[in-house]
Amino acid sequence: MSQNSGAENEHAGRVREMFAAIARRYDLLNHLLSGNVDKRWRRIAAKRLADRVSVSDSLVLDVACGTGDLAVTLFDTLKCNVVATDFCRPMLDIAATKISEKVTLIESDALRLPFRDSCFDAVTIAFGLRNLANVERGLAELARVLKAGGWVAILEFSQPVNPAVRVLFGTYFTRILPVMGGIVSGSRSAYTYLPDSVKRFPDQRELIGLIQRAGFVDVDFENLTGGIAALHLGRKP
């Protein structure tokens, strides 16, 4: 095993354990700490895909699906078959309580997806890309399983565009959120990790470059709630 592989496996193990520890309170905290705006972000992501993907017989993959909120939103919006994957079993157990018969749950690592090449019409990942041990490999894996002409949608926390909002959001994200998240979930470290991971993650335009280097074209982004989150879309040629 290479040194890089060992570090990536260690990172993945920490992330898996962290999400397993907070799984029971994950949905409550997502909606509470975002003022429910996270639901709107997922609806926008699903709507943008619906504008690009033929919905009649499409097959959509949601990677790092967590407790399944985006997978459910994709099915409700596109009315197509959805496959949702995550490597944290406690999160999938909660997702299983929400899904319809048209959503298939599979436990798998985003860096080693158990699917053949070019089999999905669209691929999504929401608030999961920054958690991967290797973002570039994760993007390459999304491209691998996507059909030619298919679309990827990446929903992720980003950098607010207004300086005043950036300061206010930074204060909330780094000082208030870890305390509130720790009290409700019992794991302050998980909600300290969140702002740290966002701070290290590429901003909107840097992420465009990474997505393009993974082989996607027509890559663009849409700021959501002033850039607190951003939706990136790209097409596999």
Summary of the structure (lengths in Angstrom):
residues: 237
radius of gyration: 16.8
end to end distance: 33.8
largest distance: 46.6
contacts: 819
relative contact order: 0.15
helix: 53%
strand: 21%
